[in-house]
């Protein structure tokens, strides 16, 4: 019995089928957006190009997977141990700055107004000061 294709080739072909299905799903999604009137015709070329890229990438990946030579055993790369001391210190500083930032936003918002309402009604002054003469 002759086996057709290696395990890697089957995996790449499976990925290419997923990319093709993703392209078809994108086309259906974009057509639903257009039919519902959410987006206009002026943005459809960008949507169609992205869906076309997904569709063609699936086909290209399938062709490339057929042309790849079979590898024997993949060599394991030596992975280094993560620097847990630095990562924990980074996480501590990041979370401390995040909490201080959130508290600063909470203190700056008006009393009795929710955070989302204060963001919705915030409009910066768009008219600069103008004077005919300088005193």
Secondary structure by P-SEA (a helix, b strand, c coil): ccccccaaaaaaaaaaaaaaaaaaaaaaaaaaaaaaccccccaaaaaaaaaaaaaaaaaaaaaaaaacccccbbbbccccccaaaaaaaaaaaaaaaaaaaaaaaaaaccccccaaaaaaacccccccccccccc
